Amino acid sequence: MPVPGWTTLTRRILGSLWIVDGLLQGQPLMFTHAVVLQVFAPAAAGNPALVQALMRWGMAIWAAHPVVANGSAEGIQIVIGLLLWHSNRTLWRAGLILSFAWAMVVWVFGEGLGAVLTRAPTILTGAPGSAIVYAFFSVVLLLATAPAAGGGRYAHKLLRFGLAAYWGLGAFWQFRPVYFRPLSLLEIVAGNQGLSEPNALARGLGAAAELVGRRPADLNLAMGLPMAVLCVETLTRPRPGAVLTWAALGFLALIWGIFMDFGVFGGTGTDPNTAPVAALMMVALVLAGRAATAPASASHSADGTLIHPPVPYSRPRTGPTFDRRISAEEREDRSDNASRS
């Protein structure tokens, strides 16, 4: 059963993100109790009692065996990435299933449900959590590559509504009164300063913090409005245009650099945060939209081989009538040549 061509590219990019996550998991601090104190405990803060209880149970297991726990997490994530890069259909579909399952574990025990149940979630810091976006995208790819007919069309719709929900939630959270207060955005930007980032990035964060400190309400409005516009445009346009696509990718790059600090600095960064996988969803939406609206074209088989569409059948031009017509034409040509000579 052939698979849509866009799924191969996006699946391998998702696999690359998992491999990056696994390599980040191999940082020296991750094998100590620092990950419990600097990653899990802050993620648990502000959540309902049930979520905190689940996370404390996971933190106790991790703290008792930090080397084994972190080594296992590192290995699982690298294996997922390698499976998603494989050309064998059975293996990469198994990788997508494992990607969904492990992402849900990370979302609950590592990210505290991505802070969506806390007092003030915002996509500027990564809500609803990169892990749940990994899980959602894994489901989209499983649906797009399912043996049943029409999976690619349904996957395109699911991807579009999921991305619209991401932007819609972001706008809803950003327009809450808490983010129009003077120090809300400043605390996010200032919290990234002092990490072990390059000097150029540190200077950029300092300038951003100064700007946010001067015009907090205006800057918050400038963050929330694009999210609302992107939500509406994604819902109303099955196939995003070039302007919308580049605007979304540029906005995500801005969020990733200023508010997420690229997610990898400080020695305990476990992933590049939500912006890169949201950008991957945007790219996949464009490619899936083209595939859904374009005429039949070459697609890819499970092993990545190009499969060209069948050539329409045309009746061979033979038979007595055709032969007589050709013969008559030949006779006319001969008579013309003879008259010229």
Secondary structure by P-SEA (a helix, b strand, c coil): ccccaaaaaaaaaaaaaaaaaaaaaaccccccccccccccccccccccaaaaaaaaaaaaaaaacaaaaaaaaaaaaaaaaaaaacccaaaaaaaaaaaaaaaaaaaacccccccccccccccccccccaaaaaaaaaaaaaaaaccccaaaaaaaaaaaaaaaaaaaaaaaaaaccccccccaaaaaaaaaccccccaaaaaaaaaaaaaaaacaaaaaaaaaaaaaaaaaaaaacccccaaaaaaaaaaaaaaaccccccccccccccccccaaaaaaaaaaaaaaaaaaaccccccccccbbbbbcccccccccccaaaaaaaaaaaaaaaaaaaaac
